[in-house]
Amino acid sequence: MRLLNERNIEDIALGAAVLGTGGGGDPYIGMLMARQAIRDYGAVELYTLDELDDDDLIVPTAMMGAPTVMVEKMPNGDDIINAFKSVGKYIGKPIRATMSIEAGGLNSVVPIYVAARLRIPLVDCDGMGRAFPELQMVTHTIAGIGATPMAMSDERGNTVLMETISNHWTERFARSVTVDMGAMAMIALYAATVGQLKTAAVLGTISQAERIGQTIRSARVTEEDPVNTVREAVGGYLIFKGKIADVQRRTEGGFARGDAFITGIDDYAGQQLQMSFQNENLIASIDGAPVVTVPDLIATLDIDTGEPITTEGLRYGFRVAIIAMPCAPQWRTPVGIALVGPRYFGYDMDYVPVEERCG
Amino acid sequence: MRIGIDVGGTNTDAVLMDGMSVLAFTKTPTTPNVSDGIVTALKQLIAASNLDVSKIDGVMIGTTHFTNAVVERKHLQPTAVIRLGLPATVCLPPMVDFPDDLRAAINGRYFLAHGGHEFDGREISPFAPDEIRRIASEIKAAGITAIAISSVFSPVNTSFEAQSAAIVRETIPDANITLSSTIGRIGLLERENAAILNACLRDLALRTVAGFKSALAEMQIAAPFYISQNDGTLMSADFASDYPVLTFASGPTNSMRGAAFLSGLKDAIVIDVGGTTTDVGILQRGFPRVAALAVQIGGVRTNFRMPDTLSIGLGGGSLVSADGHRVGPQSVGYEITRKALVFGGDTLTATDIAVAAGYAEVGDTSKVAGLDAALVSAAQDRIEELINNAVDRMKTSAAPMPVIAVGGGSILLKRPIVGASEVVMPPHFAVANAIGAAIAQIGGETDRIFSLAEMSRDQALATAKSEAIDKAVAAGADRDTVEIVEVEEVPLAYLPGNATRIMVKAVGDLKEA
């Protein structure tokens, strides 16, 4: 167990934006919530799963909805507490701790708010090791853990509890309720025991986000090559350096999809990288050949600062480095690839682990 | 004829322009009360050109006065914030991300009230007039008159902010109220922050604009005057005293717009070399490329669109180390005319290097005649390296681009620049800021969310465009000259009915009287 202070939270939020692979929502709002809660209620205890009992029950907490709404209609604070407590009440057992369901982006830090307010531990793991756009896309699903009972709460005091037959159905209902609640809802879901999480969750991801954030922050001071230090911190591969030549966006099924075209510089001069995204970066191809695909992680970094750039922030002229990281091993199973592989997102290609192409 | 004035932290520059030609220009020190410096500049300008002041059609003033006040935490007044959105937003109250010293400087206090809207226009909770009355009484009792009002999704529906302002005025008739919807875009905290900064600057703005007015009156100039704003367009003086925050980025914008005008180039890299820093920016179609990331002013995150400039510690006053290998970032600043070797001082500066290298004739050239040639050459190498790196970082493609060099320190730039197709040093480069102010246009902007379930994308775009054009005309633009200069569309994820956020900017020439 160790304590998370304000500085740790800022680092986690910064690193989570790298793991967000272009999506996951701007962690800024979540970082402010968590930071303020720590100022008001004290530091949060971060536990590894090994430090808890196998029977302990863990309920993740998160924000669901449109990132654009989250920066405008911010939560009340009681809403996410209501969601968390409702799941506990329904199950009828004490909940030992909360955790992040999505270590990439905003939801890396939102559970820290809950942990601080309720003075319960945060567990150092998550359900993705990155960010994904849909609710069933978590490693819990692969392990056969249901999303429900799931609670969704709004700032008015409404809470919707649901039981479903599959996580796909949960995603479907949850999306409708989110819209009614104002395109944003605070949620608690995927209750699981520590024993289950030891194989179902992606371990150590909060610490990983923190390490990445700390690396970016210290690279600002030491003037090291920040892209390379981030690459080392994530254990990934540099696949491209270039300038954004064009960004094409479209809305499909309520998702922001598009492609960015990046013209190579330095060692990559003469080549072009195409990045296809749906909220998150999905496929990176160089001169027409796929190099990295979902579920492996693809992050766009500012070449000078190493800071991550979201898909909404991609602009013509930016100088960027593209780095790729291997995804959590759970995603590389047949069930995992069916959930989040290239074909699920409409790309007719096989998933090839990044190490095989870039290693 | 037009007069353009740039009131900087160090110098007040003024230019007289007739159509596209510069008739006269002058540079004088900025004075603490601002208006004395303007009067001096105008006197010099009029003397230099034998100007009949009745021939002046307009005076355009650009100033960094308000930015400096926030950065230095000076001249800020106590401010109260009312936010409508309960029961939402409670966990992040107003000023939650302000630096402590700024919050203390404005004695910031806040009130949360019911109201606010959802993204689709529904009310979060009903507007409660009695609640606002109660808050207004508390603010009155505290003796505060500067008030910022924000409401959730006010860019979509402004009515709650406006109703609150009317109620507050019943209780506090002399209240200076800033509505967030009049300043910012989607993003409650950033928009609210901008409104708070604006509110706390209102007294200073009123005094400063009154000072501008009295300076012009003293010179018997009856022409209307305008203040230039962040995007390179103009606002009326009265509007500026209501919205000082809109001047925050006008300095670099004016400099880049002036560079575009002087060089005749619309797509280029602009290098503005001042006394202490060099700003590098990119012109696209005659306007500065804007930064994509949130911009911090005085430690506060806002969502203004500021020019994307890279600032490096190199200027005419930069200190040069004894071996010439280090140049800047320390600088003698405005004391250059006392401290540099060529001005009889004892400090080796970048200007001394430029003179020793024969790039320019400034001050007493004999004072640097004895400088070691290896030192001069090493310092030139370092300056070249700093400039090349900065240009390379800002360039948008490998293709060579023209470079426009402006600012008093641009005498440092005599060596070729890597990646530059040419280096243009236009006439009057030292007063590009004032020229940028003089040629500024009038703009209008719209930024809101459209539901493409209710209208086609083309209809939504057309609506947004006509709103922006109407706003530009309302602000004083000649409708015949207004054109759309920027359209940005961001489809919103996870929303039904293909909601999309559309931002449009329209710009036109100032309508002549």
Interface residues (C-beta under 8 A of the other chain):
Chain A: Y28 I29 L32 M33 Q36 A37 G65 A66 P67 T68 V69 V71 E72 K73 M74 P75 N76 G77 D78 Y113 P133 E155 R156 G157 R175 T178 V179 G182 A183 K243 A245 R249 R250 T251 G254 F255 A256 T263 I265 A269 N279 D304 E312 G313 R315 Y316 G317 F318 R319
Chain B: G85 P87 A88 T89 V90 C91 L92 V96 D97 G116 E118 F119 D120 R122 I124 S125 V152 F153 I186 G187 L188 L189 E190 I282 R289 A292 L293 A294 R301 R393 K395 T396 S397 A398 I449 L452 E489 V490 P491 L492 A493 Y494 L495 P496 N498 T500 R501
